[in-house]
Amino acid sequence: MNALSFSWEDPFLFQYQLSSEEKLIQDTAHRYAQDKLMPRILEANRHETYDMNVFKELGELGFLGMTIKGYGCAESSYLAYGLVARELERVDSSYRSLFSVQSSLVMNTIDQFGDESQKRNYLPALAKGELIGCFGLTEPNHGSDPGEMESHAKAHNGGWLLNGSKTWITHSPIADVFIVWAKEEGNIRGFILERGMEGLSSPKIEGKFSLRASPTGEIILNNVFVPKENRLEKAIDLKSVMECLNHARYGIAWGALGAAEFCWHKARSYVLERSQFGRPLAANQLIQAKLVTMQTDISLGLQGVLRAGRLKDEGRCPPELISLLKRNNTSAALEIARLARDMLGANGISDEYHIIRHMMNLESVNTYEGTYDIHTLILGRSQTGIGAFGG
């Protein structure tokens, strides 16, 4: 490439900023996502079906829990983790959610807050995709304010009895392992539950029009006895919960850009090929303006997550930076999907063009793991020193 030439696809030469190992991981994820996942997603989304083999396929590639050291995990960089998230969500947010929940919310929680016995017992099988995990935090009455959760744990015969409910839990209908948060004497604690425990149920939520290739449900706790060895002893307060969520938010900030990139490239191809009034749609100023908005937001977003990944690998990435990126990238991706839907006209609502699916998915991605407004307040507090959450 000429030193002064401009790449419309990669204005900041993102690819040249990756190491050879990072490019290899990115290329592996891209080939897998395009060759194995893309052919499945149309029917999976239409009929709300879940291919359980995806867990094992990702496990065989070394992608599940890939930043963890030992226990059958790859010990890859956080930047590499972001590259995989981007490629999976380029196909569908459901697949990136699978990757994020299993890796960041379940495996990372056990690795960070579990004891050696818990790590040996769960992490290897989770890394292979032989066990499926879920993360139970959100409740029917408490989403953005987890500190007010109503689920509670009471000491009982060498363990605890858990009561309460969780909702909008990815994978709960199919999970083998449940990370559940509950209050014990006013303090938030983490517990590892297993399917089959008496009093534990996880019904599916019906009527969902977003993330349809990902099973979502509830967790119902009715006097579920959890033995002492299943409590995460190092997870003792809301700060522990936020540390877990922070890992997932980082992956979301990468993944949303993958969905946005798909929409951008699909819209560009469409307007170049389709003619109206005797010339390509791409010849219209309004169309070109929309393409440039997509190009700008995606290119700047990628530079942001790239820098955050480097900082995270150096142990220097504060949670507020991840809030900034999650807030910006998911909102921009949703707007890009909406623009692309408009540019495709009536075809934009056909699932065969995939845009409407990404648009509906990104409505959820913009909401979960901290809404746009919650991350706004986190960043506002960091600037002013004043918390405005209860105002």
Contacts in CASP RR format, 6 or more apart in sequence:
PFRMAT RR
TARGET T0000
AUTHOR 0000-0000-0000
METHOD contacts of the structure
MODEL  1
MNALSFSWEDPFLFQYQLSSEEKLIQDTAHRYAQDKLMPRILEANRHETY
DMNVFKELGELGFLGMTIKGYGCAESSYLAYGLVARELERVDSSYRSLFS
VQSSLVMNTIDQFGDESQKRNYLPALAKGELIGCFGLTEPNHGSDPGEME
SHAKAHNGGWLLNGSKTWITHSPIADVFIVWAKEEGNIRGFILERGMEGL
SSPKIEGKFSLRASPTGEIILNNVFVPKENRLEKAIDLKSVMECLNHARY
GIAWGALGAAEFCWHKARSYVLERSQFGRPLAANQLIQAKLVTMQTDISL
GLQGVLRAGRLKDEGRCPPELISLLKRNNTSAALEIARLARDMLGANGIS
DEYHIIRHMMNLESVNTYEGTYDIHTLILGRSQTGIGAFGG
1 7 0 8 1.000
7 13 0 8 1.000
8 295 0 8 1.000
10 299 0 8 1.000
11 295 0 8 1.000
11 299 0 8 1.000
12 299 0 8 1.000
12 302 0 8 1.000
12 303 0 8 1.000
14 299 0 8 1.000
14 302 0 8 1.000
14 303 0 8 1.000
14 306 0 8 1.000
15 23 0 8 1.000
17 306 0 8 1.000
18 26 0 8 1.000
18 83 0 8 1.000
21 80 0 8 1.000
22 77 0 8 1.000
22 79 0 8 1.000
22 80 0 8 1.000
22 83 0 8 1.000
25 76 0 8 1.000
25 80 0 8 1.000
25 83 0 8 1.000
25 84 0 8 1.000
26 80 0 8 1.000
26 83 0 8 1.000
26 84 0 8 1.000
26 87 0 8 1.000
28 61 0 8 1.000
29 61 0 8 1.000
29 63 0 8 1.000
29 83 0 8 1.000
29 84 0 8 1.000
29 87 0 8 1.000
29 88 0 8 1.000
30 87 0 8 1.000
30 90 0 8 1.000
32 57 0 8 1.000
32 61 0 8 1.000
32 87 0 8 1.000
33 87 0 8 1.000
33 88 0 8 1.000
33 90 0 8 1.000
33 91 0 8 1.000
33 95 0 8 1.000
34 91 0 8 1.000
36 57 0 8 1.000
37 54 0 8 1.000
37 88 0 8 1.000
37 91 0 8 1.000
37 92 0 8 1.000
37 95 0 8 1.000
38 91 0 8 1.000
40 51 0 8 1.000
41 91 0 8 1.000
41 92 0 8 1.000
41 94 0 8 1.000
41 95 0 8 1.000
41 213 0 8 1.000
41 354 0 8 1.000
41 357 0 8 1.000
42 351 0 8 1.000
42 352 0 8 1.000
42 354 0 8 1.000
43 49 0 8 1.000
44 50 0 8 1.000
44 51 0 8 1.000
44 92 0 8 1.000
44 94 0 8 1.000
44 212 0 8 1.000
44 213 0 8 1.000
45 92 0 8 1.000
45 94 0 8 1.000
45 212 0 8 1.000
45 213 0 8 1.000
45 351 0 8 1.000
45 357 0 8 1.000
46 212 0 8 1.000
46 351 0 8 1.000
48 208 0 8 1.000
48 212 0 8 1.000
48 213 0 8 1.000
49 213 0 8 1.000
50 174 0 8 1.000
50 213 0 8 1.000
50 214 0 8 1.000
50 215 0 8 1.000
52 132 0 8 1.000
52 174 0 8 1.000
54 95 0 8 1.000
54 98 0 8 1.000
55 64 0 8 1.000
55 98 0 8 1.000
55 102 0 8 1.000
55 129 0 8 1.000
55 130 0 8 1.000
55 132 0 8 1.000
56 128 0 8 1.000
56 129 0 8 1.000
56 130 0 8 1.000
58 64 0 8 1.000
58 98 0 8 1.000
58 99 0 8 1.000
58 102 0 8 1.000
58 129 0 8 1.000
59 127 0 8 1.000
59 128 0 8 1.000
59 129 0 8 1.000
60 128 0 8 1.000
62 73 0 8 1.000
62 74 0 8 1.000
62 127 0 8 1.000
63 74 0 8 1.000
63 84 0 8 1.000
63 99 0 8 1.000
63 103 0 8 1.000
64 73 0 8 1.000
64 99 0 8 1.000
64 102 0 8 1.000
64 103 0 8 1.000
64 107 0 8 1.000
64 126 0 8 1.000
64 127 0 8 1.000
64 128 0 8 1.000
64 129 0 8 1.000
65 73 0 8 1.000
65 74 0 8 1.000
65 102 0 8 1.000
65 103 0 8 1.000
65 104 0 8 1.000
65 107 0 8 1.000
65 108 0 8 1.000
65 126 0 8 1.000
65 127 0 8 1.000
66 73 0 8 1.000
66 74 0 8 1.000
66 75 0 8 1.000
66 76 0 8 1.000
66 80 0 8 1.000
66 81 0 8 1.000
66 84 0 8 1.000
66 103 0 8 1.000
67 73 0 8 1.000
67 74 0 8 1.000
67 75 0 8 1.000
67 76 0 8 1.000
67 77 0 8 1.000
67 78 0 8 1.000
67 81 0 8 1.000
67 103 0 8 1.000
67 108 0 8 1.000
68 74 0 8 1.000
68 75 0 8 1.000
68 107 0 8 1.000
68 108 0 8 1.000
68 111 0 8 1.000
68 123 0 8 1.000
68 127 0 8 1.000
69 75 0 8 1.000
70 123 0 8 1.000
71 111 0 8 1.000
71 119 0 8 1.000
71 120 0 8 1.000
71 123 0 8 1.000
71 124 0 8 1.000
71 127 0 8 1.000
72 123 0 8 1.000
72 124 0 8 1.000
72 127 0 8 1.000
72 128 0 8 1.000
73 107 0 8 1.000
73 123 0 8 1.000
73 127 0 8 1.000
77 309 0 8 1.000
77 313 0 8 1.000
78 250 0 8 1.000
78 309 0 8 1.000
78 312 0 8 1.000
78 313 0 8 1.000
79 306 0 8 1.000
79 309 0 8 1.000
79 310 0 8 1.000
79 312 0 8 1.000
79 313 0 8 1.000
81 103 0 8 1.000
81 250 0 8 1.000
81 251 0 8 1.000
81 254 0 8 1.000
82 250 0 8 1.000
82 251 0 8 1.000
82 254 0 8 1.000
82 255 0 8 1.000
82 305 0 8 1.000
82 309 0 8 1.000
83 254 0 8 1.000
84 99 0 8 1.000
85 96 0 8 1.000
85 99 0 8 1.000
85 100 0 8 1.000
85 251 0 8 1.000
85 252 0 8 1.000
85 254 0 8 1.000
85 255 0 8 1.000
86 254 0 8 1.000
86 255 0 8 1.000
86 257 0 8 1.000
86 258 0 8 1.000
86 261 0 8 1.000
87 258 0 8 1.000
88 95 0 8 1.000
88 96 0 8 1.000
88 98 0 8 1.000
88 99 0 8 1.000
88 255 0 8 1.000
89 95 0 8 1.000
89 96 0 8 1.000
89 254 0 8 1.000
89 255 0 8 1.000
89 256 0 8 1.000
89 257 0 8 1.000
89 258 0 8 1.000
89 259 0 8 1.000
90 255 0 8 1.000
90 258 0 8 1.000
90 259 0 8 1.000
90 261 0 8 1.000
90 262 0 8 1.000
91 262 0 8 1.000
92 213 0 8 1.000
92 259 0 8 1.000
92 357 0 8 1.000
92 358 0 8 1.000
92 361 0 8 1.000
93 211 0 8 1.000
93 214 0 8 1.000
93 255 0 8 1.000
93 256 0 8 1.000
93 259 0 8 1.000
93 358 0 8 1.000
93 361 0 8 1.000
93 362 0 8 1.000
93 364 0 8 1.000
93 365 0 8 1.000
94 211 0 8 1.000
94 212 0 8 1.000
94 213 0 8 1.000
94 214 0 8 1.000
94 361 0 8 1.000
95 213 0 8 1.000
95 214 0 8 1.000
96 251 0 8 1.000
96 252 0 8 1.000
96 255 0 8 1.000
97 170 0 8 1.000
97 211 0 8 1.000
97 214 0 8 1.000
98 170 0 8 1.000
98 171 0 8 1.000
98 214 0 8 1.000
100 248 0 8 1.000
100 251 0 8 1.000
100 252 0 8 1.000
101 133 0 8 1.000
101 134 0 8 1.000
101 135 0 8 1.000
101 170 0 8 1.000
101 171 0 8 1.000
101 248 0 8 1.000
102 126 0 8 1.000
102 129 0 8 1.000
102 132 0 8 1.000
102 133 0 8 1.000
102 171 0 8 1.000
104 244 0 8 1.000
104 247 0 8 1.000
104 248 0 8 1.000
104 250 0 8 1.000
104 251 0 8 1.000
105 134 0 8 1.000
105 135 0 8 1.000
105 179 0 8 1.000
105 244 0 8 1.000
105 245 0 8 1.000
105 247 0 8 1.000
105 248 0 8 1.000
106 126 0 8 1.000
106 133 0 8 1.000
106 134 0 8 1.000
106 135 0 8 1.000
106 177 0 8 1.000
106 179 0 8 1.000
107 122 0 8 1.000
107 123 0 8 1.000
107 126 0 8 1.000
107 127 0 8 1.000
108 244 0 8 1.000
108 247 0 8 1.000
109 135 0 8 1.000
109 179 0 8 1.000
109 232 0 8 1.000
109 235 0 8 1.000
109 244 0 8 1.000
110 118 0 8 1.000
110 119 0 8 1.000
110 122 0 8 1.000
110 123 0 8 1.000
110 126 0 8 1.000
110 179 0 8 1.000
110 192 0 8 1.000
110 232 0 8 1.000
111 119 0 8 1.000
111 123 0 8 1.000
112 234 0 8 1.000
112 243 0 8 1.000
112 244 0 8 1.000
113 190 0 8 1.000
113 232 0 8 1.000
113 233 0 8 1.000
113 234 0 8 1.000
113 235 0 8 1.000
113 240 0 8 1.000
114 232 0 8 1.000
114 233 0 8 1.000
114 234 0 8 1.000
114 235 0 8 1.000
115 233 0 8 1.000
115 234 0 8 1.000
117 229 0 8 1.000
118 192 0 8 1.000
118 229 0 8 1.000
118 230 0 8 1.000
118 232 0 8 1.000
122 131 0 8 1.000
122 177 0 8 1.000
122 192 0 8 1.000
125 131 0 8 1.000
126 132 0 8 1.000
126 133 0 8 1.000
126 177 0 8 1.000
131 176 0 8 1.000
131 177 0 8 1.000
132 171 0 8 1.000
132 174 0 8 1.000
132 175 0 8 1.000
132 176 0 8 1.000
132 177 0 8 1.000
133 171 0 8 1.000
133 175 0 8 1.000
133 176 0 8 1.000
133 177 0 8 1.000
133 178 0 8 1.000
133 179 0 8 1.000
134 169 0 8 1.000
134 170 0 8 1.000
134 171 0 8 1.000
134 172 0 8 1.000
134 175 0 8 1.000
134 177 0 8 1.000
134 178 0 8 1.000
134 179 0 8 1.000
134 202 0 8 1.000
134 219 0 8 1.000
135 169 0 8 1.000
135 170 0 8 1.000
135 179 0 8 1.000
135 244 0 8 1.000
136 166 0 8 1.000
136 169 0 8 1.000
136 172 0 8 1.000
136 178 0 8 1.000
136 179 0 8 1.000
136 180 0 8 1.000
136 181 0 8 1.000
136 219 0 8 1.000
137 143 0 8 1.000
137 146 0 8 1.000
137 149 0 8 1.000
137 166 0 8 1.000
137 181 0 8 1.000
137 241 0 8 1.000
137 245 0 8 1.000
138 146 0 8 1.000
138 166 0 8 1.000
138 167 0 8 1.000
138 168 0 8 1.000
138 169 0 8 1.000
139 146 0 8 1.000
139 149 0 8 1.000
139 150 0 8 1.000
139 151 0 8 1.000
139 164 0 8 1.000
139 165 0 8 1.000
139 166 0 8 1.000
139 167 0 8 1.000
140 165 0 8 1.000
140 167 0 8 1.000
141 148 0 8 1.000
141 150 0 8 1.000
142 148 0 8 1.000
142 149 0 8 1.000
142 150 0 8 1.000
144 370 0 8 1.000
144 371 0 8 1.000
144 374 0 8 1.000
145 389 0 8 1.000
146 181 0 8 1.000
146 188 0 8 1.000
146 238 0 8 1.000
146 241 0 8 1.000
147 188 0 8 1.000
147 238 0 8 1.000
149 181 0 8 1.000
149 182 0 8 1.000
149 183 0 8 1.000
149 188 0 8 1.000
150 164 0 8 1.000
150 183 0 8 1.000
151 162 0 8 1.000
151 163 0 8 1.000
151 164 0 8 1.000
151 165 0 8 1.000
151 166 0 8 1.000
151 180 0 8 1.000
151 181 0 8 1.000
151 182 0 8 1.000
151 183 0 8 1.000
151 221 0 8 1.000
152 162 0 8 1.000
152 163 0 8 1.000
152 164 0 8 1.000
152 182 0 8 1.000
152 183 0 8 1.000
152 184 0 8 1.000
153 160 0 8 1.000
153 161 0 8 1.000
153 162 0 8 1.000
153 182 0 8 1.000
153 183 0 8 1.000
153 184 0 8 1.000
153 189 0 8 1.000
153 191 0 8 1.000
153 226 0 8 1.000
154 160 0 8 1.000
154 161 0 8 1.000
154 163 0 8 1.000
154 184 0 8 1.000
155 184 0 8 1.000
156 225 0 8 1.000
157 225 0 8 1.000
158 227 0 8 1.000
158 228 0 8 1.000
159 225 0 8 1.000
159 226 0 8 1.000
159 227 0 8 1.000
159 228 0 8 1.000
159 231 0 8 1.000
160 184 0 8 1.000
160 191 0 8 1.000
160 225 0 8 1.000
160 226 0 8 1.000
160 231 0 8 1.000
161 223 0 8 1.000
161 224 0 8 1.000
161 225 0 8 1.000
161 226 0 8 1.000
162 180 0 8 1.000
162 182 0 8 1.000
162 191 0 8 1.000
162 193 0 8 1.000
162 221 0 8 1.000
162 223 0 8 1.000
162 224 0 8 1.000
162 226 0 8 1.000
163 221 0 8 1.000
163 222 0 8 1.000
163 223 0 8 1.000
163 224 0 8 1.000
164 182 0 8 1.000
164 220 0 8 1.000
164 221 0 8 1.000
164 222 0 8 1.000
165 218 0 8 1.000
165 219 0 8 1.000
165 220 0 8 1.000
165 221 0 8 1.000
166 172 0 8 1.000
166 180 0 8 1.000
166 218 0 8 1.000
166 219 0 8 1.000
166 221 0 8 1.000
167 205 0 8 1.000
167 217 0 8 1.000
167 218 0 8 1.000
167 219 0 8 1.000
168 205 0 8 1.000
168 216 0 8 1.000
168 217 0 8 1.000
168 368 0 8 1.000
169 202 0 8 1.000
169 216 0 8 1.000
169 217 0 8 1.000
169 218 0 8 1.000
169 219 0 8 1.000
170 211 0 8 1.000
170 214 0 8 1.000
170 215 0 8 1.000
170 216 0 8 1.000
171 214 0 8 1.000
171 215 0 8 1.000
171 216 0 8 1.000
172 178 0 8 1.000
172 202 0 8 1.000
172 215 0 8 1.000
172 216 0 8 1.000
172 217 0 8 1.000
172 218 0 8 1.000
172 219 0 8 1.000
173 202 0 8 1.000
173 203 0 8 1.000
173 204 0 8 1.000
173 215 0 8 1.000
173 216 0 8 1.000
173 217 0 8 1.000
174 215 0 8 1.000
175 195 0 8 1.000
175 202 0 8 1.000
176 194 0 8 1.000
176 195 0 8 1.000
177 192 0 8 1.000
177 193 0 8 1.000
177 194 0 8 1.000
177 195 0 8 1.000
178 192 0 8 1.000
178 193 0 8 1.000
178 194 0 8 1.000
178 195 0 8 1.000
178 200 0 8 1.000
178 202 0 8 1.000
178 219 0 8 1.000
179 190 0 8 1.000
179 191 0 8 1.000
179 192 0 8 1.000
179 193 0 8 1.000
179 232 0 8 1.000
180 190 0 8 1.000
180 191 0 8 1.000
180 192 0 8 1.000
180 193 0 8 1.000
180 219 0 8 1.000
180 221 0 8 1.000
181 188 0 8 1.000
181 189 0 8 1.000
181 190 0 8 1.000
181 191 0 8 1.000
181 241 0 8 1.000
182 188 0 8 1.000
182 189 0 8 1.000
182 190 0 8 1.000
182 191 0 8 1.000
182 221 0 8 1.000
183 189 0 8 1.000
187 236 0 8 1.000
187 237 0 8 1.000
188 235 0 8 1.000
188 236 0 8 1.000
188 237 0 8 1.000
188 238 0 8 1.000
188 240 0 8 1.000
188 241 0 8 1.000
189 231 0 8 1.000
189 232 0 8 1.000
189 235 0 8 1.000
189 236 0 8 1.000
190 231 0 8 1.000
190 232 0 8 1.000
190 235 0 8 1.000
190 240 0 8 1.000
191 226 0 8 1.000
191 230 0 8 1.000
191 231 0 8 1.000
191 232 0 8 1.000
192 226 0 8 1.000
192 230 0 8 1.000
192 231 0 8 1.000
192 232 0 8 1.000
193 200 0 8 1.000
193 224 0 8 1.000
193 226 0 8 1.000
193 230 0 8 1.000
194 230 0 8 1.000
195 202 0 8 1.000
197 224 0 8 1.000
197 225 0 8 1.000
197 226 0 8 1.000
198 223 0 8 1.000
198 224 0 8 1.000
198 225 0 8 1.000
199 220 0 8 1.000
199 221 0 8 1.000
199 222 0 8 1.000
199 223 0 8 1.000
199 224 0 8 1.000
200 219 0 8 1.000
200 220 0 8 1.000
200 221 0 8 1.000
200 222 0 8 1.000
200 224 0 8 1.000
201 218 0 8 1.000
201 219 0 8 1.000
201 220 0 8 1.000
201 222 0 8 1.000
202 217 0 8 1.000
202 218 0 8 1.000
202 219 0 8 1.000
202 220 0 8 1.000
203 217 0 8 1.000
203 218 0 8 1.000
203 220 0 8 1.000
204 215 0 8 1.000
204 216 0 8 1.000
204 217 0 8 1.000
205 216 0 8 1.000
205 217 0 8 1.000
205 218 0 8 1.000
208 216 0 8 1.000
209 360 0 8 1.000
210 360 0 8 1.000
210 361 0 8 1.000
210 363 0 8 1.000
210 364 0 8 1.000
211 361 0 8 1.000
211 364 0 8 1.000
232 240 0 8 1.000
234 240 0 8 1.000
235 241 0 8 1.000
242 319 0 8 1.000
245 369 0 8 1.000
245 370 0 8 1.000
246 319 0 8 1.000
246 322 0 8 1.000
248 369 0 8 1.000
249 322 0 8 1.000
249 323 0 8 1.000
249 326 0 8 1.000
249 369 0 8 1.000
249 370 0 8 1.000
250 305 0 8 1.000
250 308 0 8 1.000
250 309 0 8 1.000
250 312 0 8 1.000
250 317 0 8 1.000
250 322 0 8 1.000
250 325 0 8 1.000
250 326 0 8 1.000
252 326 0 8 1.000
252 329 0 8 1.000
252 330 0 8 1.000
252 365 0 8 1.000
252 368 0 8 1.000
252 369 0 8 1.000
253 305 0 8 1.000
253 308 0 8 1.000
253 322 0 8 1.000
253 325 0 8 1.000
253 326 0 8 1.000
253 328 0 8 1.000
253 329 0 8 1.000
253 330 0 8 1.000
254 305 0 8 1.000
254 329 0 8 1.000
255 329 0 8 1.000
256 329 0 8 1.000
256 330 0 8 1.000
256 332 0 8 1.000
256 333 0 8 1.000
256 362 0 8 1.000
256 365 0 8 1.000
257 298 0 8 1.000
257 301 0 8 1.000
257 302 0 8 1.000
257 305 0 8 1.000
257 329 0 8 1.000
257 333 0 8 1.000
258 333 0 8 1.000
259 333 0 8 1.000
259 337 0 8 1.000
259 358 0 8 1.000
259 361 0 8 1.000
259 362 0 8 1.000
259 365 0 8 1.000
260 294 0 8 1.000
260 297 0 8 1.000
260 298 0 8 1.000
260 329 0 8 1.000
260 332 0 8 1.000
260 333 0 8 1.000
260 336 0 8 1.000
260 337 0 8 1.000
261 298 0 8 1.000
262 354 0 8 1.000
262 358 0 8 1.000
263 294 0 8 1.000
263 333 0 8 1.000
263 336 0 8 1.000
263 337 0 8 1.000
263 339 0 8 1.000
263 340 0 8 1.000
263 355 0 8 1.000
263 358 0 8 1.000
263 359 0 8 1.000
264 291 0 8 1.000
264 294 0 8 1.000
264 295 0 8 1.000
264 298 0 8 1.000
264 336 0 8 1.000
264 340 0 8 1.000
266 340 0 8 1.000
266 344 0 8 1.000
266 353 0 8 1.000
266 354 0 8 1.000
266 355 0 8 1.000
267 290 0 8 1.000
267 291 0 8 1.000
267 294 0 8 1.000
267 339 0 8 1.000
267 340 0 8 1.000
267 343 0 8 1.000
267 344 0 8 1.000
267 355 0 8 1.000
268 282 0 8 1.000
268 291 0 8 1.000
270 281 0 8 1.000
270 343 0 8 1.000
270 344 0 8 1.000
270 347 0 8 1.000
270 353 0 8 1.000
271 280 0 8 1.000
271 281 0 8 1.000
271 282 0 8 1.000
271 287 0 8 1.000
271 291 0 8 1.000
271 343 0 8 1.000
272 280 0 8 1.000
272 281 0 8 1.000
272 282 0 8 1.000
273 280 0 8 1.000
274 280 0 8 1.000
274 281 0 8 1.000
275 281 0 8 1.000
281 287 0 8 1.000
281 343 0 8 1.000
282 288 0 8 1.000
282 291 0 8 1.000
287 343 0 8 1.000
290 339 0 8 1.000
290 342 0 8 1.000
290 343 0 8 1.000
293 336 0 8 1.000
293 339 0 8 1.000
294 336 0 8 1.000
294 339 0 8 1.000
294 340 0 8 1.000
297 332 0 8 1.000
297 335 0 8 1.000
297 336 0 8 1.000
298 332 0 8 1.000
298 336 0 8 1.000
301 325 0 8 1.000
301 328 0 8 1.000
301 329 0 8 1.000
301 332 0 8 1.000
304 325 0 8 1.000
305 325 0 8 1.000
305 329 0 8 1.000
308 317 0 8 1.000
308 321 0 8 1.000
308 322 0 8 1.000
308 325 0 8 1.000
309 317 0 8 1.000
311 317 0 8 1.000
311 321 0 8 1.000
319 378 0 8 1.000
320 378 0 8 1.000
320 379 0 8 1.000
320 382 0 8 1.000
323 375 0 8 1.000
323 378 0 8 1.000
323 379 0 8 1.000
324 375 0 8 1.000
324 379 0 8 1.000
326 369 0 8 1.000
326 370 0 8 1.000
326 375 0 8 1.000
327 372 0 8 1.000
327 375 0 8 1.000
327 376 0 8 1.000
327 379 0 8 1.000
330 362 0 8 1.000
330 365 0 8 1.000
330 366 0 8 1.000
330 372 0 8 1.000
331 366 0 8 1.000
331 372 0 8 1.000
333 362 0 8 1.000
333 365 0 8 1.000
333 366 0 8 1.000
334 359 0 8 1.000
334 362 0 8 1.000
334 363 0 8 1.000
334 365 0 8 1.000
334 366 0 8 1.000
337 355 0 8 1.000
337 358 0 8 1.000
337 359 0 8 1.000
337 362 0 8 1.000
338 359 0 8 1.000
340 348 0 8 1.000
340 355 0 8 1.000
340 358 0 8 1.000
340 359 0 8 1.000
341 348 0 8 1.000
341 349 0 8 1.000
341 355 0 8 1.000
341 356 0 8 1.000
341 359 0 8 1.000
344 353 0 8 1.000
344 355 0 8 1.000
347 353 0 8 1.000
348 355 0 8 1.000
348 356 0 8 1.000
349 356 0 8 1.000
350 356 0 8 1.000
351 357 0 8 1.000
366 372 0 8 1.000
374 389 0 8 1.000
377 387 0 8 1.000
377 388 0 8 1.000
377 389 0 8 1.000
380 386 0 8 1.000
380 387 0 8 1.000
380 388 0 8 1.000
381 387 0 8 1.000
381 388 0 8 1.000
381 389 0 8 1.000
END
